[in-house]
Structures are given as C-alpha cells and as structure tokens.
Amino acid sequence: MKKRNLGNSEIEVSEISLGCMSLPTSLPDAKPIVEAALHSGITYFDTADLYDKGVNEEIVGELLKPYRHDLILATKVGNSWNDGESGWHWDPSPRHIENGLKASLKRLKTDYIDVYQLHGGTIDDPWDDIIDTFERLKKEGYIREYGISSIRPNVFKPFLQQSHGISTMMQYSLLDRRPEEWFEEISKSGASIVSRGSIAKGLLTNEWPKRVEASNGYLSYSKEELKQLLTELTTAYEDIHALSLAYNLSHPVIASTVIGASSQQQLLENLKAYEKAQTIHNFDEAQQLTKKDLYMEHR
C-alpha cells in the first residue's frame, strides 16, 4: 500500500482509506473488516460523530485502540442529532465544535484526532470563529490538523484560502468529474483531496450490469448512457473497478480515496482492484468517453 502526504502537512496517509460509515454496528461483525484493512496496509480511517449517533466512533475506537499511534484517525463535526426527534441540524458554532471534539475523543478512546473535519458548511457560517476554533484546538494538541468535507465550491474555496486546512473530502469519480475544475486551486492552497464515491455506488465495479439495471441513471447520465459508457470502458480497460481507483489516484492532488465496506469481502474486492490499478497508466480514452460536468450550484 502506497502512501501520500496530506496537503502540506507531515501526515502521511494510505492511498486507500477505510470509510467507516458502512461498518456494522456490532464489534464482532466490524472486527474482520477493520483487521483486513490493517493487514492490507491501510493507515487512514475516516468516521464522523454523526454516523450511527456516535456508535460508529465507539466501534472504530475500540478496534483501533491497540494500533492507535501507527494510524491516522479522522472524524467530523458540525451536525447535531435532534433531541427526541429523528434527523439532525447544522451547528458550526465554536461551542458545538469543542463539545463535539470532547465527545469524539471519549468515544474514539484517544486523546487526539489526526484530522478533524468540518462536516459540511454554508456561506452564512461564522467562518472566522470556526477557523479560530480549529487553530486553537490544534495549538492545544487536541487535533493535529483540520479540514472540511464539502462539495460546495463557495464553501471549501474560502475555507481553504482563509485557513491552514490541509484536506477537503469530496465525491469524485469517472462518473462525477465536477471537482476537476478546482484541483489546481485546492493544490495551490496547500491542501489535498480525500475522495469518496470513487466507485459511484457500485456502478464503477465489475458488477456494473446489475447495478445499472437497478438504477435510474447517475447524476447527468441516463440509464441508457450508463450502459453504453460502461460497455465502452469495459472494452477499453477490461476491469472498470481497477480503472475507477487508478483514475482517482492518477491526480497528485488526491491523497487518498475512501472506500466503504460493510463486509470483509467488499473490502477485499476493493483491495484487489487497487493492486490491479497499479498497471493502468493511460486515461485518455476514459477522459474522452466520460463527461466533464461542472458544479451548477453553490458556485
């Protein structure tokens, strides 16, 4: 497993990271997945206080406790579950960020977070206060670095420009090339991208015929467009799963691509595709065949 630096920081992360949101909510079921990730050389684990109302952090903390200082642990803050109701609300206030951090540290059974991320954001948020809070928590040693998880250019751009944030997590794949417009700007800010959704809900795996039939299209692609495109990509590259990971990681600004897994088998299939991805170096045809859409909102 290769590693890359996260932004201009000294933090190194594995090119494939485990997105923990999909982990089962019991330790015995989650353990084989996490152990397989560790065995493969994955060192970057991403969770959030929102996932399973904190249970996800508890499971991740328990399973990673013996390896804590050899790993990079990332979590997120900014969403708060509604008391006695379903759903959650957005709260980026300094008080919530600080209280959220304390709760996450307890659940994760650690005294520091490697990468603390704002879990969203709007143009109306108190950005100076948010950034000052992250900087203070970093100075006090509770977090090593911080970043943001957002697909909104009018949110992640000013955040990275005005702060020392070293990462932005966003959806990116061959079927969603919208972030490419901002790659150079993100890189110049001293940050990296941690990509999610690289296999596009399974459409960019070798199970794509079944996935397409169950879909109603994907973003700007109709169902028929997907069938034609994925057939052509299969003819050109044979293994779409390997292609999807190779294409993501062909961009230097992407430090790691997050793979979710609800079973050990799912994770192993992704790791097998990652190994095969090392043999793919020419993406001209993939770029010609796929759309280079742009974000139409939140610009």
C-alpha positions in Angstrom: 0.0 0.0 0.0 1.5 3.3 -1.1 1.2 6.5 1.0 0.9 10.2 0.2 1.2 13.4 2.2 -2.0 15.0 3.2 -1.6 18.6 1.9 1.5 20.4 3.0 1.4 18.6 6.4 3.7 15.9 7.7 0.8 13.5 7.9 1.1 10.5 5.5 -2.0 8.5 4.6 -2.5 5.3 2.7 -3.8 5.7 -0.9 -6.8 3.6 0.0 -8.5 4.6 3.3 -11.4 2.9 5.1 -14.6 4.9 5.2 -16.1 3.6 8.4 -19.6 4.8 7.9 -20.6 1.4 6.4 -19.2 -0.7 9.2 -21.7 -3.0 11.0 -22.9 -1.7 14.4 -21.5 -4.6 16.4 -17.9 -5.2 17.3 -17.8 -8.9 16.2 -19.2 -8.0 12.7 -17.0 -5.0 12.3 -13.7 -6.6 13.5 -12.9 -8.7 10.4 -13.3 -5.7 8.2 -11.0 -3.5 10.2 -8.5 -6.3 10.6 -8.4 -6.9 6.9 -7.8 -3.2 6.4 -4.9 -3.1 8.8 -3.4 -6.3 7.3 -3.5 -4.6 3.8 -1.6 -1.6 5.0 -4.5 0.9 5.2 -3.5 3.5 7.8 -6.2 6.1 7.3 -9.6 5.6 8.9 -12.4 8.1 8.4 -15.5 8.3 10.6 -17.9 11.0 12.0 -19.8 11.8 15.1 -23.0 11.7 13.0 -22.6 8.0 12.0 -25.0 5.8 14.0 -25.3 8.5 16.6 -21.7 8.0 17.8 -21.8 4.2 17.8 -19.5 4.1 14.7 -16.8 6.1 16.6 -17.1 3.8 19.6 -16.6 0.7 17.4 -13.7 2.3 15.5 -12.1 3.5 18.7 -12.3 0.1 20.3 -10.9 -1.8 17.3 -8.1 0.6 16.6 -7.0 1.2 20.2 -4.1 -1.3 20.1 -2.7 0.4 16.9 -3.6 4.0 17.6 -0.2 5.6 17.2 0.5 3.8 13.9 -2.6 5.1 12.3 -4.2 8.3 11.0 -7.7 8.8 12.5 -10.1 11.3 11.0 -13.5 12.3 12.2 -16.0 15.1 11.6 -18.1 17.6 13.4 -20.9 20.1 12.7 -24.1 18.1 12.7 -26.1 17.6 15.8 -28.9 15.0 16.3 -32.2 16.5 17.3 -33.2 15.7 20.9 -36.1 13.2 20.9 -36.6 13.5 17.2 -35.4 11.9 14.0 -32.9 13.8 11.9 -30.2 16.3 12.8 -29.4 20.0 12.4 -26.4 22.0 11.4 -24.4 23.7 14.2 -20.9 25.0 13.3 -20.6 27.1 16.4 -17.3 27.1 18.3 -19.1 25.7 21.4 -20.5 22.8 19.4 -17.1 22.1 17.7 -15.4 22.0 21.1 -18.1 19.9 22.8 -18.2 17.6 19.7 -14.5 17.1 19.9 -14.6 16.1 23.6 -17.3 13.6 22.9 -15.5 12.2 19.9 -12.2 11.8 21.8 -14.1 9.8 24.5 -15.8 7.5 22.0 -12.7 7.0 20.0 -10.7 6.2 23.1 -7.9 8.6 22.2 -6.5 11.9 23.4 -6.0 13.5 20.0 -7.5 13.4 16.5 -5.2 13.4 13.5 -7.6 15.1 11.0 -10.6 16.9 12.4 -13.1 17.9 9.6 -16.0 20.3 9.4 -18.8 18.0 8.2 -20.4 20.4 5.6 -20.8 24.1 5.6 -22.8 27.1 4.2 -21.8 30.5 3.0 -23.5 32.0 6.1 -21.4 30.2 8.7 -19.2 32.1 11.1 -16.0 31.2 9.3 -13.6 33.3 11.3 -14.9 31.8 14.5 -14.8 28.3 13.0 -11.2 28.6 11.8 -10.1 30.3 15.0 -11.6 27.3 17.0 -9.8 24.7 14.8 -6.5 26.6 15.2 -6.8 26.8 18.9 -7.6 23.1 19.2 -4.6 22.4 17.1 -2.4 24.6 19.3 -3.7 22.9 22.4 -2.8 19.5 21.0 -6.3 18.0 20.7 -6.0 17.8 16.9 -3.0 17.6 14.6 -4.6 19.1 11.5 -8.0 20.0 10.2 -10.0 20.1 7.0 -13.5 20.1 5.6 -15.9 17.7 3.9 -17.9 19.6 1.2 -18.8 19.6 -2.5 -19.7 23.2 -2.4 -17.1 25.5 -4.1 -18.4 28.6 -2.4 -17.7 26.8 0.9 -14.5 24.8 0.5 -12.7 27.5 -1.5 -12.9 30.3 1.1 -12.3 27.8 3.9 -9.0 26.6 2.4 -8.0 30.1 1.3 -8.5 31.6 4.8 -7.3 28.8 6.9 -4.4 26.3 7.3 -6.8 23.4 6.5 -4.9 20.5 4.8 -7.8 18.5 3.3 -11.1 18.6 1.7 -13.2 15.5 1.3 -15.5 15.4 -1.7 -17.3 13.0 -4.0 -15.2 12.3 -7.1 -15.2 9.6 -9.8 -15.1 9.0 -13.5 -18.9 9.5 -13.4 -18.6 12.7 -11.3 -15.7 14.8 -12.6 -17.1 18.1 -11.3 -14.3 18.6 -8.8 -11.6 18.6 -11.5 -12.3 22.3 -12.2 -10.9 23.1 -8.7 -8.0 20.7 -8.5 -5.3 23.3 -9.2 -6.8 25.8 -6.8 -7.1 23.3 -4.0 -3.5 22.2 -4.6 -2.2 25.8 -4.5 -3.9 26.3 -1.2 -1.7 23.6 0.3 -4.5 21.1 0.7 -5.2 17.6 -0.6 -8.4 16.0 -1.6 -9.7 12.9 0.1 -12.1 11.5 -2.4 -15.2 9.5 -1.7 -17.7 7.8 -4.0 -14.9 6.7 -6.4 -16.9 3.6 -7.4 -20.1 5.5 -7.8 -22.5 3.3 -5.8 -21.0 0.2 -7.4 -21.5 1.4 -11.0 -17.8 1.6 -11.4 -17.2 -2.0 -10.4 -17.4 -5.2 -12.4 -20.9 -5.7 -11.2 -22.0 -2.7 -13.2 -24.5 -4.5 -15.4 -26.6 -5.5 -12.4 -26.1 -2.0 -10.8 -27.2 -0.2 -13.9 -30.3 -2.2 -14.2 -31.3 -1.3 -10.7 -30.5 2.4 -11.2 -32.4 5.3 -12.7 -29.1 6.8 -14.1 -26.4 8.7 -12.2 -26.1 12.4 -12.0 -26.3 13.7 -15.6 -26.1 10.2 -17.1 -29.3 8.4 -18.1 -29.6 4.7 -17.7 -29.0 4.1 -21.4 -26.0 6.5 -21.4 -24.5 4.5 -18.5 -25.0 1.2 -20.3 -23.2 2.5 -23.4 -20.4 4.2 -21.5 -19.6 1.3 -19.2 -19.7 -1.1 -22.1 -17.1 1.0 -23.9 -15.0 1.4 -20.8 -15.0 -2.3 -20.2 -13.9 -2.9 -23.8 -11.1 -0.4 -23.4 -9.9 -1.2 -19.9 -11.3 -4.7 -19.1 -11.5 -4.0 -15.3 -13.7 -1.0 -14.5 -13.2 -1.4 -10.8 -9.4 -1.1 -11.2 -9.8 1.8 -13.6 -12.0 3.7 -11.2 -9.4 3.6 -8.5 -6.5 4.2 -10.8 -8.2 7.3 -12.3 -8.8 8.8 -8.9 -5.2 8.3 -7.8 -3.8 9.5 -11.1 -4.3 13.0 -9.8 -1.5 14.2 -7.4 -3.9 16.4 -5.5 -5.8 13.3 -4.3 -4.0 12.0 -1.3 -6.4 9.1 -0.6 -9.6 7.6 -1.9 -12.1 6.5 0.8 -13.6 3.0 0.3 -16.6 2.0 2.4 -17.2 -1.7 3.2 -20.0 -3.4 5.1 -18.3 -6.8 4.8 -14.8 -8.2 4.6 -15.4 -9.5 1.1 -16.3 -6.0 -0.1 -13.1 -4.6 1.2 -11.0 -7.4 -0.3 -12.6 -6.8 -3.7 -11.6 -3.1 -3.5 -8.1 -4.0 -2.4 -7.7 -6.5 -5.3 -8.9 -3.7 -7.7 -6.3 -1.4 -6.1 -3.5 -3.8 -6.8 -4.6 -4.1 -10.4 -4.9 -0.4 -10.7 -1.1 -0.1 -10.5 -0.9 -1.4 -14.1 -3.2 1.3 -15.6 -1.4 4.5 -16.7 -3.2 5.8 -19.8 -6.5 7.5 -19.1 -7.0 9.3 -22.4 -9.9 7.1 -23.6 -11.6 7.2 -20.2 -11.5 11.0 -20.2 -12.8 11.2 -23.8 -15.7 8.9 -23.0 -16.9 10.5 -19.8 -18.5 13.8 -19.2 -16.6 16.6 -17.5 -19.5 18.2 -15.8 -19.3 21.3 -13.6 -21.0 22.2 -10.4 -24.0 24.3 -11.3 -25.0 25.3 -7.7 -23.1 26.7 -4.8 -20.5 28.5 -7.0 
